[in-house]
Amino acid sequence: MSDDRQNIEQYNSNGALHPRGNSTRAVHAGTMRKKAFSSLTTPIVQSATFTFEDTADLCDFMDKKIWGDGLDREEYG
């Protein structure tokens, strides 16, 4: 059986082969690849990207001179 065919078909509990629906293929189709961090499921990575005008603004942010003193900010992780 080719890899493409294997991706769109599956066996039910009785061992009978049946095609996967469009919504199932939208989530599970594609090429087989190693999961990030060797996880069993796709990991959820929560991150944010911040931009600054220059290095001085970055330093001010890190020193909590801009965007508050941290009392009203929440940090995750």
N, C-alpha and C positions, 0 to 999 in steps of 0.2 A: 504494500500500500504506500502511495506517495505521501510525503509530508503534508502537502496541501490537502489531500483527501482526509488525512488523519486529523487535521485541524478543524474540519467542518463536520465530522461525524463522531458519534460517541456510542458506547454500548449502554443499554439500560440494565436494570437489575436482573432481568431474565437472560441477559447475554445477547439480546437482539440488537442489531445495528440500526440506528436511526439518525437522520441529519439534525444538526443543531439549528435552532431558530436564529433569525437575524439579530435579535437583542443579545443572545448568548454569544454569537460570533463577534459582535461589536466589543464585548468585554474580554473574551478569551482567545480570539483569533490572533494570528501573527506568528512570528517565528519564535521558536523555543530559545531562550537565553537564560543565562545565570541571573538569578535575582540579586539585587543590590544587598550587600551586607549578609549574604547567604541566608536571607529570610525565606520563610515558607510562603508568605504572601507579599504583595507589593507594599513596601514600607511607606508610611506617611511622614514626609519630612516637612517640618514647619520652620520656615525661615523668612526673612525679609531682607531686602536690599535697600540701603540708604545711600543717598548721594549728598555730597557736600560741595560747596563752592570752591574750597581750597583746604589745604592741610590745617590751617589755623582754625577753620570752622570745625573740622573733625576733632582737633585737640580740645576745643571749647566744649564740644558735645561730650567727649569722654570725661572731661573735668566737670561735667554737669552745669556748665555756664549757660548753655542754651537748651531749650526744651524742658526746663524745670530741673528740680533737684533730685528727681527720682521718686519723690513721695507720691506723685500722681501718675507715675508710669508703672507698667507691669512688665516684668521680664519673664520670659519662658525659658525653660531648659536648665 
